Amino acid sequence: MSEQEAVQETNDEATACKRCAVELGYWKDGFVQQYMRSAERRAPEINRGYYVRVQGCYSIVKKFLAQTGGECQIVSLGSGFDTLYWRLHEENDLPKCLYEFDFKQVVARKSLSIKNKRKLNEALIDGSISGNGVKSSRYHLMACDIRDTDSMHENLLKAGVDLNLPTLFLAECVLVYLAPEESRGILRWASKSFLSAFFLNYEPVNLADRFGDVMRTNLKSRGCPLLGALTCKTVDDQKSRFLECGWAHCECLTMTDVHRYLPADDVKRMERLEFLDETETLHQLMDHYCFSWATNDPTNIGLADIGFLGPRR
Ligand SMILES: C[S@@+](CC[C@H](N)C(=O)[O-])C[C@H]1O[C@@H](n2cnc3c(N)ncnc32)[C@H](O)[C@@H]1O
């Protein structure tokens, strides 16, 4: 298996984990099973980790939509089989347009599911679906290597992107698979091409320790090296990377911290779903993943107010 195929497989793993957690009631997503019919049961700490990851990302997306009154667009990089478009459509809370990018093999599989599953294609309103992706007025799925920012830019322009409309970039567990200069190239391109922008990045952090060694060795043995693992050794490195790539403001919190800012009632409900007999693995896991969010807001629409901050539990 090539390195690129191994990276694409991480999408199957993420989808299977999300499918499992949804089935156990960690959060609601009526669409993930359309992409993966069944999934083996994961350990409780994995399910809890995915809960924080998915709820964390979703809460930022919802805040961005609220702050911009829906007058915005979302660009999802390495989107895999993410169901964000369908969840927002169900809640009648879509941005002007959501653009997704992934490798052509992943896009071909996602397009096929969208074409064949009524629950997916009935949410499209209009447009066309082919093996190369989906084009519709509120949703575009495009095949492109995100390291090639010129092609991404061109694809976005063809799909009708508005460089002056507030834009949320989403990279959920993607940048860590890229070499440091490649991810910096993406951050620089996004920052210089869009007037008002918000970048949400979720990925591993604090990997310069024993836990990080094990994670890197495991993935490498599956043919999938974490090329970006040591660029962002710490939360501070994450922030500096964004600031050095043209972003005006950046925050970064580990999952342990983000967990404290999620709605307390829902966290309590989630924690009752499965018994966790030892919490050390969960704590280690949550200390080794982070959310970074960066903004450029020259017209002061309040993008820097979006984040996880709120009453701490
Ligand atoms: C761990 S999966 C995450 C998928 C999705 N963001 C989620 O969180 O469910 C990583 C995804 O990034 C995609 N990816 C990695 N490098 C990429 C690249 N250079 N160009 C396009 N997609 C890429 C992979 O194909 C895969 O779908």
PDBQT file of the ligand as one rigid body, heavy atoms in Angstrom, charges set to zero:
ROOT
HETATM    1  C1  LIG A 401      -8.058  11.271   9.520  1.00  0.00    +0.000 C 
HETATM    2  S1  LIG A 401      -8.938  11.565   8.033  1.00  0.00    +0.000 S 
HETATM    3  C2  LIG A 401     -10.059  12.827   8.602  1.00  0.00    +0.000 C 
HETATM    4  C3  LIG A 401     -11.296  12.949   7.761  1.00  0.00    +0.000 C 
HETATM    5  C4  LIG A 401     -12.283  14.002   8.275  1.00  0.00    +0.000 C 
HETATM    6  N1  LIG A 401     -11.676  15.322   8.299  1.00  0.00    +0.000 N 
HETATM    7  C5  LIG A 401     -12.751  13.618   9.658  1.00  0.00    +0.000 C 
HETATM    8  O1  LIG A 401     -12.233  14.158  10.645  1.00  0.00    +0.000 OA
HETATM    9  O2  LIG A 401     -13.602  12.735   9.752  1.00  0.00    +0.000 OA
HETATM   10  C6  LIG A 401      -7.768  12.497   7.041  1.00  0.00    +0.000 C 
HETATM   11  C7  LIG A 401      -8.334  12.867   5.687  1.00  0.00    +0.000 C 
HETATM   12  O3  LIG A 401      -7.457  13.814   5.074  1.00  0.00    +0.000 OA
HETATM   13  C8  LIG A 401      -7.314  13.474   3.716  1.00  0.00    +0.000 C 
HETATM   14  N2  LIG A 401      -6.044  14.029   3.231  1.00  0.00    +0.000 N 
HETATM   15  C9  LIG A 401      -4.817  13.883   3.789  1.00  0.00    +0.000 A 
HETATM   16  N3  LIG A 401      -3.874  14.499   3.044  1.00  0.00    +0.000 NA
HETATM   17  C10 LIG A 401      -4.533  15.055   1.997  1.00  0.00    +0.000 A 
HETATM   18  C11 LIG A 401      -4.101  15.802   0.863  1.00  0.00    +0.000 A 
HETATM   19  N4  LIG A 401      -2.813  16.094   0.688  1.00  0.00    +0.000 N 
HETATM   20  N5  LIG A 401      -5.034  16.221  -0.020  1.00  0.00    +0.000 NA
HETATM   21  C12 LIG A 401      -6.338  15.900   0.157  1.00  0.00    +0.000 A 
HETATM   22  N6  LIG A 401      -6.809  15.190   1.200  1.00  0.00    +0.000 NA
HETATM   23  C13 LIG A 401      -5.918  14.758   2.107  1.00  0.00    +0.000 A 
HETATM   24  C14 LIG A 401      -7.352  11.942   3.726  1.00  0.00    +0.000 C 
HETATM   25  O4  LIG A 401      -7.613  11.390   2.466  1.00  0.00    +0.000 OA
HETATM   26  C15 LIG A 401      -8.450  11.683   4.733  1.00  0.00    +0.000 C 
HETATM   27  O5  LIG A 401      -9.717  11.656   4.144  1.00  0.00    +0.000 OA
ENDROOT
TORSDOF 0
